[in-house]
Amino acid sequence: MKVFFYSVLLSLFFFLPPMEGHSAIKAPKEIGGFKLGTSIDDYEFISYRNFLKQVVVENVGAFRKGIIEYGVCEHPGKIVRIKLKYADTSESFYRQLLQKYKQQLGEPSKYTGDSFGILMAWKWFFTDEAGESISLTLQYNKKNLNETLGSMVKLSMPDRINAERLCFNKMCNTRETASPVPEEEHWESFIPR
């Protein structure tokens, strides 16, 4: 009797329609008027301005890659942050480099890496001859696959970065705001479709 019951139950699974789930729902690709897979050139209302712009550099001396960021508002065109990745990705190179940094710049101000030793990072803070703050970070990424493995140096002017942000926010606040979304379209614009 049990065998018959289980046989009937098992056959029902084969003849019943599949349950509705995420696979039956059409995959959303659009929200806020933007659609995945379309060209950015299709949107006239895009503003390409931000408080910093970036350029990518490659194969610069001992560095394999880097990002140079510069201001566009308070100090247009002036470099405010430099991030460079060393060509040598070994941990032994990082340790030698850290010793050379300490010899040249003194002991770091603080450790900003993680406690597991996956991301080792030391940070220095300075003030230049003009009284501007300079921060310097030497880091080594050992295992975090979301980041590039190896050594990286970051040199920045935090006060200038903040000044760029404030200038940009002030500029954005003076622009005309978009007209509100009509009530009937209100919820539709909030949910991906």
PLY file of the C-alpha trace (Angstrom):
ply
format ascii 1.0
element vertex 193
property float x
property float y
property float z
element edge 192
property int vertex1
property int vertex2
end_header
0.00 0.00 0.00
2.83 2.40 0.87
4.52 1.67 -2.46
1.30 2.46 -4.35
0.84 5.71 -2.41
4.42 6.87 -3.11
4.11 5.89 -6.78
0.95 8.01 -7.17
2.57 10.91 -5.32
5.71 10.72 -7.47
3.70 10.61 -10.71
1.84 13.76 -9.66
5.13 15.66 -9.63
5.69 14.77 -13.27
2.21 15.79 -14.45
1.61 18.94 -12.41
2.65 22.25 -13.99
5.83 23.75 -12.54
5.42 26.07 -9.60
5.64 29.78 -10.35
8.99 31.15 -9.19
11.68 33.59 -10.16
12.39 31.68 -13.36
8.84 32.37 -14.56
9.18 36.12 -13.95
10.63 38.22 -16.75
14.09 39.44 -15.76
14.03 43.18 -14.99
16.41 45.27 -17.09
15.18 48.85 -16.60
14.78 51.34 -13.76
14.66 55.12 -13.50
14.56 55.48 -17.27
17.84 53.59 -17.75
17.94 50.17 -19.44
20.74 47.60 -19.18
22.44 46.89 -22.47
21.55 50.22 -24.12
24.09 52.83 -25.16
24.85 55.63 -22.73
24.62 57.95 -25.74
20.85 57.25 -25.86
20.31 59.43 -22.78
20.36 63.19 -23.31
19.93 64.09 -19.65
23.19 62.51 -18.47
25.62 64.92 -16.83
29.19 63.79 -17.22
30.31 66.09 -14.45
31.42 64.86 -11.10
33.64 66.48 -8.52
36.65 64.44 -9.71
37.66 63.00 -13.07
39.98 60.07 -13.59
42.57 59.04 -16.13
44.13 55.59 -16.25
47.88 55.26 -16.77
49.75 52.08 -17.64
53.38 50.93 -17.51
54.83 53.99 -15.80
58.28 53.04 -14.52
57.96 50.51 -11.69
54.16 50.70 -11.86
51.99 48.54 -14.07
48.81 50.59 -13.75
47.31 53.55 -11.98
44.53 56.08 -11.66
45.14 59.81 -11.53
42.20 61.89 -10.23
41.87 65.62 -10.76
39.43 68.36 -9.83
36.78 69.81 -12.12
35.24 72.55 -9.97
37.32 74.28 -7.26
40.72 73.59 -8.88
39.95 72.39 -12.43
42.62 70.13 -13.87
44.72 69.98 -10.69
45.68 66.47 -9.53
44.29 65.63 -6.08
44.83 61.85 -5.86
47.31 59.37 -7.35
46.83 55.59 -7.06
49.57 53.41 -8.56
49.95 49.61 -8.57
53.50 48.29 -8.49
54.58 45.84 -11.20
56.09 43.45 -8.64
53.13 41.77 -6.89
55.11 39.64 -4.40
54.71 40.02 -0.65
58.48 40.11 -0.19
58.63 43.19 -2.45
55.92 44.84 -0.32
57.88 44.17 2.88
61.07 45.63 1.36
59.09 48.60 0.08
57.55 49.22 3.50
61.03 49.32 5.06
62.19 51.83 2.41
59.10 53.98 3.03
59.82 53.97 6.78
63.48 54.93 6.19
62.49 57.83 3.92
59.26 59.03 5.59
59.44 57.84 9.20
57.06 55.50 10.97
53.49 55.41 9.63
50.75 57.27 11.49
48.40 54.30 11.63
47.60 50.83 10.33
44.46 50.79 8.16
44.54 47.20 6.90
42.49 44.32 8.21
43.36 42.21 11.25
43.62 39.02 9.17
46.58 40.16 7.07
44.65 39.85 3.80
44.91 43.60 3.20
47.93 45.17 4.85
47.92 48.97 4.73
49.92 51.66 6.47
49.04 55.34 6.35
51.10 58.50 6.80
49.79 62.06 7.22
51.78 65.16 6.32
51.35 68.90 5.90
53.15 70.50 2.95
54.91 73.88 2.86
51.63 75.58 1.85
49.84 74.10 4.88
47.84 71.55 2.85
47.19 68.05 4.17
48.74 65.11 2.32
47.89 61.48 3.02
49.95 58.54 1.85
48.94 54.87 2.00
51.06 51.87 1.14
48.99 48.71 0.94
49.38 45.08 -0.02
46.44 42.94 -1.07
47.22 39.30 -0.45
43.94 37.50 -1.20
40.95 39.81 -1.71
39.82 38.87 -5.22
37.63 41.99 -5.45
40.84 44.04 -5.50
44.00 43.74 -7.58
46.56 41.58 -5.82
49.91 43.13 -4.94
51.23 46.47 -3.71
49.65 49.87 -4.27
50.51 53.41 -3.22
47.88 56.13 -2.75
48.90 59.76 -2.43
46.17 62.36 -1.95
45.23 65.84 -0.84
42.12 65.24 1.33
41.32 68.94 1.82
41.33 69.56 -1.92
39.18 66.49 -2.55
36.70 67.79 0.00
36.80 71.28 -1.58
36.02 69.70 -4.98
33.07 67.84 -3.46
31.69 70.98 -1.77
32.09 73.05 -4.93
30.37 70.39 -7.01
27.49 70.06 -4.51
27.02 73.83 -4.52
26.96 73.82 -8.33
24.41 70.97 -8.37
22.16 72.75 -5.85
21.93 75.80 -8.10
20.67 73.77 -11.08
17.00 73.46 -11.88
15.45 70.33 -10.47
13.45 67.94 -12.62
9.68 68.14 -12.50
8.07 65.63 -10.14
6.95 62.27 -11.48
3.18 62.21 -12.20
1.23 60.21 -9.60
0.15 57.51 -12.09
3.81 56.83 -13.02
5.09 57.21 -9.46
5.34 53.55 -8.41
6.28 52.32 -11.87
9.46 54.39 -11.80
10.50 52.93 -8.42
10.48 49.26 -9.40
12.77 47.59 -11.98
10.90 46.27 -14.98
0 1
1 2
2 3
3 4
4 5
5 6
6 7
7 8
8 9
9 10
10 11
11 12
12 13
13 14
14 15
15 16
16 17
17 18
18 19
19 20
20 21
21 22
22 23
23 24
24 25
25 26
26 27
27 28
28 29
29 30
30 31
31 32
32 33
33 34
34 35
35 36
36 37
37 38
38 39
39 40
40 41
41 42
42 43
43 44
44 45
45 46
46 47
47 48
48 49
49 50
50 51
51 52
52 53
53 54
54 55
55 56
56 57
57 58
58 59
59 60
60 61
61 62
62 63
63 64
64 65
65 66
66 67
67 68
68 69
69 70
70 71
71 72
72 73
73 74
74 75
75 76
76 77
77 78
78 79
79 80
80 81
81 82
82 83
83 84
84 85
85 86
86 87
87 88
88 89
89 90
90 91
91 92
92 93
93 94
94 95
95 96
96 97
97 98
98 99
99 100
100 101
101 102
102 103
103 104
104 105
105 106
106 107
107 108
108 109
109 110
110 111
111 112
112 113
113 114
114 115
115 116
116 117
117 118
118 119
119 120
120 121
121 122
122 123
123 124
124 125
125 126
126 127
127 128
128 129
129 130
130 131
131 132
132 133
133 134
134 135
135 136
136 137
137 138
138 139
139 140
140 141
141 142
142 143
143 144
144 145
145 146
146 147
147 148
148 149
149 150
150 151
151 152
152 153
153 154
154 155
155 156
156 157
157 158
158 159
159 160
160 161
161 162
162 163
163 164
164 165
165 166
166 167
167 168
168 169
169 170
170 171
171 172
172 173
173 174
174 175
175 176
176 177
177 178
178 179
179 180
180 181
181 182
182 183
183 184
184 185
185 186
186 187
187 188
188 189
189 190
190 191
191 192
